[in-house]
């Protein structure tokens, strides 16, 4: 009953545009400069207030509502990015359902034409779960997206089953170290070794590496020493509205909670 209720309210929310996009900044670890942002969707429920994705994304995936919602997020993020003072990249997550039910290359090309965002400023993030089935078809769609000039990113790297095989078959522009490795690397030698290995792998392949979930100066310092190019997380502030995203540099702030 709860699932059906959420599905019904999600359909209404799409019609009423009760969603908003907030942005988490990504920083160059060497200079501290903000180089990009990741678009994150939030639901402004008329009764319950701001609802985190964990409470509705799974239902949206199961019902197929993630397709129109994902396209809305893509269009909003690209439209916002065009208005920013700094030419930051904007990263948008794509779900497996969007690949199954739509021609993503055609959709992305249409959004880029509509908003006027240069394709090199758009990053499309996928997870390894997308590649578990219909791998050849997915790679074909990724190549068509790459031909548009956008950047393709593997999110949550290291949490799937065949990461290295996927890296060998497709030249990703960026890989993102999953936050669980970053969170635990200061106290778990195994996690530390994994983080260092992923950074070294990225260097060898010529792929940018971004560490997710950076919460402390200690983590940032370690990543910097390992040669990790980029980081994002609550150390650099909470995800915010688009008007707060145009600043080229920020002063890191210390926080004790995990990244959203």
C-alpha positions as CSV (number, residue, x, y, z in Angstrom):
1,X,0.0,0.0,0.0
2,X,2.8,2.4,0.8
3,X,4.5,1.6,-2.5
4,X,1.2,2.3,-4.4
5,X,0.8,5.5,-2.5
6,X,4.3,6.7,-3.4
7,X,3.7,5.8,-7.0
8,X,0.5,7.8,-7.1
9,X,2.1,10.8,-5.4
10,X,5.1,10.6,-7.8
11,X,2.9,10.8,-10.8
12,X,1.2,13.9,-9.3
13,X,4.6,15.3,-8.4
14,X,5.8,15.0,-12.0
15,X,2.7,16.8,-13.2
16,X,3.0,19.5,-10.6
17,X,6.8,19.8,-10.9
18,X,7.4,19.3,-7.2
19,X,11.0,18.3,-7.8
20,X,14.1,20.4,-7.6
21,X,17.7,19.9,-8.5
22,X,20.5,20.7,-6.1
23,X,24.2,20.5,-6.8
24,X,27.2,19.0,-5.0
25,X,30.5,20.6,-6.0
26,X,33.5,18.7,-7.3
27,X,37.0,20.2,-6.6
28,X,40.5,19.9,-8.0
29,X,42.4,18.5,-5.0
30,X,45.7,20.3,-6.0
31,X,44.3,23.8,-6.4
32,X,41.0,23.7,-4.5
33,X,39.2,25.1,-7.5
34,X,35.7,24.0,-8.1
35,X,35.7,22.3,-11.5
36,X,32.2,20.8,-11.7
37,X,29.0,19.8,-9.9
38,X,26.8,16.7,-9.7
39,X,23.1,17.2,-10.1
40,X,21.0,15.6,-7.3
41,X,17.2,15.4,-7.4
42,X,15.0,16.3,-4.3
43,X,11.3,16.0,-3.9
44,X,9.5,19.0,-2.3
45,X,6.5,17.1,-1.0
46,X,3.6,19.4,-0.2
47,X,3.0,17.6,3.1
48,X,6.2,15.9,4.2
49,X,8.6,18.6,2.9
50,X,11.9,17.7,1.3
51,X,12.1,14.0,0.6
52,X,15.5,12.4,-0.1
53,X,16.0,10.2,-3.2
54,X,16.4,7.0,-1.1
55,X,12.7,7.2,-0.3
56,X,11.4,7.4,-3.8
57,X,14.0,6.6,-6.5
58,X,13.5,2.8,-6.1
59,X,9.7,3.2,-6.7
60,X,10.4,5.4,-9.7
61,X,12.7,2.8,-11.1
62,X,10.2,-0.1,-10.6
63,X,7.3,1.8,-12.2
64,X,9.2,3.4,-15.1
65,X,8.6,6.9,-13.8
66,X,12.4,7.3,-13.6
67,X,12.4,7.9,-17.3
68,X,10.4,11.1,-17.4
69,X,11.9,12.2,-14.1
70,X,15.5,11.5,-15.3
71,X,14.8,13.5,-18.5
72,X,13.4,16.4,-16.4
73,X,16.5,16.4,-14.2
74,X,18.8,16.4,-17.3
75,X,16.9,19.3,-18.9
76,X,16.9,21.3,-15.7
77,X,20.6,20.7,-14.9
78,X,21.7,21.6,-18.5
79,X,19.5,24.7,-18.4
80,X,20.9,25.8,-15.0
81,X,24.5,25.2,-16.1
82,X,24.1,27.5,-19.1
83,X,23.4,30.5,-16.8
84,X,26.4,29.9,-14.4
85,X,29.2,32.4,-14.4
86,X,31.9,29.8,-14.5
87,X,32.0,27.1,-17.2
88,X,31.7,24.2,-14.8
89,X,30.9,20.7,-15.9
90,X,27.6,19.3,-14.7
91,X,27.2,15.6,-14.0
92,X,23.8,13.8,-14.3
93,X,23.1,10.3,-13.3
94,X,21.4,7.9,-15.8
95,X,19.4,4.9,-14.6
96,X,19.3,1.5,-16.3
97,X,15.6,2.1,-17.0
98,X,16.4,5.1,-19.1
99,X,18.7,3.0,-21.3
100,X,16.0,0.3,-21.6
101,X,13.1,2.5,-22.5
102,X,14.5,5.4,-24.4
103,X,17.1,6.3,-27.1
104,X,19.3,8.2,-24.7
105,X,21.5,9.7,-27.4
106,X,18.5,11.3,-29.1
107,X,17.2,12.5,-25.8
108,X,20.5,14.0,-24.7
109,X,21.1,15.6,-28.2
110,X,17.6,17.2,-28.0
111,X,18.3,18.6,-24.5
112,X,21.6,20.0,-25.5
113,X,20.1,21.7,-28.6
114,X,17.2,23.1,-26.5
115,X,19.3,24.5,-23.6
116,X,22.4,25.5,-25.6
117,X,24.8,23.8,-23.2
118,X,28.1,22.8,-24.9
119,X,28.3,19.0,-24.8
120,X,31.8,19.0,-23.3
121,X,30.3,20.5,-20.1
122,X,27.9,17.6,-19.6
123,X,29.0,14.4,-17.8
124,X,26.7,11.4,-17.8
125,X,27.1,9.0,-14.9
126,X,26.3,5.3,-15.0
127,X,26.8,2.5,-12.5
128,X,28.1,-1.0,-13.2
129,X,24.6,-2.5,-12.7
130,X,23.7,-1.0,-16.0
131,X,26.4,-3.2,-17.7
132,X,25.4,-6.6,-16.1
133,X,22.9,-7.4,-18.8
134,X,22.7,-6.4,-22.5
135,X,26.2,-5.2,-22.2
136,X,26.8,-4.9,-26.0
137,X,23.7,-2.9,-26.5
138,X,24.6,-0.6,-23.6
139,X,28.1,0.0,-24.9
140,X,26.6,0.8,-28.3
141,X,24.4,3.4,-26.7
142,X,27.3,4.8,-24.7
143,X,29.3,5.2,-27.9
144,X,26.5,7.1,-29.5
145,X,26.4,9.4,-26.5
146,X,30.2,9.8,-26.7
147,X,29.8,10.9,-30.3
148,X,27.7,13.9,-29.1
149,X,30.8,15.2,-27.3
150,X,29.6,14.5,-23.7
151,X,31.8,12.8,-21.1
152,X,30.9,9.3,-19.8
153,X,31.6,8.5,-16.1
154,X,31.5,5.2,-14.2
155,X,30.0,5.9,-10.8
156,X,30.6,3.9,-7.6
157,X,33.6,2.2,-9.1
158,X,34.7,-0.9,-7.3
159,X,31.3,-2.0,-5.9
160,X,30.3,-4.1,-8.9
161,X,31.4,-7.4,-10.4
162,X,33.5,-6.7,-13.5
163,X,34.9,-3.2,-13.3
164,X,38.2,-4.0,-15.0
165,X,36.5,-5.8,-17.9
166,X,34.2,-2.8,-18.5
167,X,37.2,-0.4,-18.4
168,X,38.9,-2.5,-21.0
169,X,35.9,-2.5,-23.3
170,X,35.0,1.2,-23.1
171,X,37.2,4.2,-22.6
172,X,35.4,6.0,-19.8
173,X,36.3,9.6,-19.3
174,X,36.1,9.4,-15.5
175,X,35.8,6.9,-12.7
176,X,34.4,7.8,-9.3
177,X,35.7,6.0,-6.2
178,X,32.7,4.8,-4.1
179,X,32.3,6.7,-0.8
180,X,32.5,3.5,1.3
181,X,36.2,3.1,0.3
182,X,37.0,6.8,1.0
183,X,35.1,6.8,4.3
184,X,37.0,3.8,5.7
185,X,40.4,4.3,4.2
186,X,41.8,6.1,7.2
187,X,41.2,3.1,9.5
188,X,41.2,0.1,7.2
189,X,44.4,-0.8,5.4
190,X,42.5,-2.9,2.8
191,X,40.3,0.1,1.9
192,X,43.3,2.3,1.7
193,X,45.0,-0.1,-0.7
194,X,41.9,-0.2,-2.9
195,X,41.7,3.6,-3.1
196,X,45.4,3.9,-4.0
197,X,45.0,1.1,-6.6
198,X,42.1,2.9,-8.3
199,X,44.0,6.1,-8.4
200,X,47.0,4.4,-10.0
201,X,44.7,2.6,-12.4
202,X,43.2,5.9,-13.5
203,X,46.6,7.4,-14.1
204,X,47.7,4.4,-16.2
205,X,44.5,4.6,-18.3
206,X,44.5,8.4,-18.6
207,X,41.2,8.5,-16.9
208,X,40.2,11.2,-14.4
209,X,39.5,9.9,-10.9
210,X,37.0,11.6,-8.5
211,X,36.8,10.5,-4.9
212,X,33.3,10.6,-3.5
213,X,32.2,11.2,0.1
214,X,35.2,13.2,1.2
215,X,34.3,14.5,4.7
216,X,37.6,15.5,6.4
217,X,40.8,17.3,5.7
218,X,42.6,14.1,6.6
219,X,40.9,12.3,3.8
220,X,41.5,15.1,1.4
221,X,45.2,15.3,2.3
222,X,45.7,11.5,1.8
223,X,44.0,11.6,-1.6
224,X,46.1,14.5,-2.6
225,X,49.2,12.7,-1.6
226,X,48.1,9.6,-3.7
227,X,47.7,11.9,-6.7
228,X,43.9,11.8,-6.9
229,X,42.8,14.7,-9.2
230,X,39.3,15.4,-7.9
231,X,37.1,15.1,-4.9
232,X,33.5,15.8,-3.8
233,X,31.7,15.5,-0.5
234,X,30.5,17.3,2.5
235,X,34.0,18.7,3.2
236,X,33.2,21.2,0.5
237,X,29.7,22.0,1.7
238,X,26.1,20.7,1.4
239,X,24.5,20.3,-2.0
240,X,22.9,23.6,-2.9
241,X,20.8,25.6,-5.2
242,X,22.1,26.5,-8.7
243,X,22.7,30.2,-7.7
244,X,25.3,29.0,-5.2
245,X,27.2,27.0,-7.7
246,X,29.0,29.7,-9.8
247,X,31.8,30.4,-7.4
248,X,35.2,29.1,-8.8
249,X,36.7,28.4,-5.4
250,X,35.4,27.6,-1.9
251,X,37.0,27.3,1.5
252,X,36.6,23.7,2.7
253,X,34.5,23.2,5.8
254,X,34.6,20.3,8.2
255,X,31.6,18.1,8.5
256,X,31.1,14.8,10.2
257,X,28.3,13.3,8.1
258,X,28.4,11.2,5.0
259,X,27.8,12.6,1.5
260,X,24.3,12.5,0.0
